[in-house]
Amino acid sequence: MALLSSYSPWMIDEDFHFGENLREGAEQKVVFITGRVHPGETPSSFVCQGIIDFLVSQHPIARVLREHLVFKIAPMLNPDGVYLGNYRCSLMGFDLNRHWLDPSPWAHPTLHGVKQLIVQMYNDPKTSLEFYIDIHAHSTMMNGFMYGNIFEDEERFQRQAIFPKLLCQNAEDFSYSSTSFNRDAVKAGTGRRFLGGLLDHTSYCYTLEVSFYSYIIGGTTAAVPYTEEACILGRSPPSPGPVFIQLR
Ligand SMILES: [Zn+2]
């Protein structure tokens, strides 16, 4: 996650060309990313900015990703809460990440709009929503980690675990052991839970958490703070590799 935060180590790709997946009539494979539904979780924005910087860069893996996937990013789901300096709620006092089941266009307009867009894409036979990732920050846990869903279908459940496992193998601050899968009633109104229930078995829905303060690299005991200095590591352009997480 450190690599995906704060800095823009990659040059913007001015030779931007649209991939085959944007050809008229082609099926669009979409990765939908949202951030900052909880306004106090500022690291969510650092990570989201890092993802955007990377995706529009000249890096060969970014080019391949753009060639094959369409990224739709709503970087701030709770702009009024951020503006007001709220920790968790919107202007009207709602925790938006508990209202995915039935968002009101009046009381939760950003959530309502994003949900409508996702449902529209889901119903469009030319669109395949491959991933939904909602970025948060965690105030007590260390490292980056994920929350995923529990499914009766064992194969679907196992397939869902592959992405966080790959992250763990390739990003030193990502922890698979802190990653968990649940269907707690209290989380039923979250984006990850709601969309995990709505979308079919070809879609993967996660909450991506990044610690507010630090991470521990496997095999060591020293905590590395998530500060500007720590993020400088992510400034070195990565060498092209088989998986995007190698970028850090
Ligand atoms: Zn949160």
Boltz pocket constraint, residues with backbone or C-beta under 6 A from the ligand:
constraints:
  - pocket:
      binder: B
      contacts: [[A, 38], [A, 41], [A, 136], [A, 137]]
      max_distance: 6.0
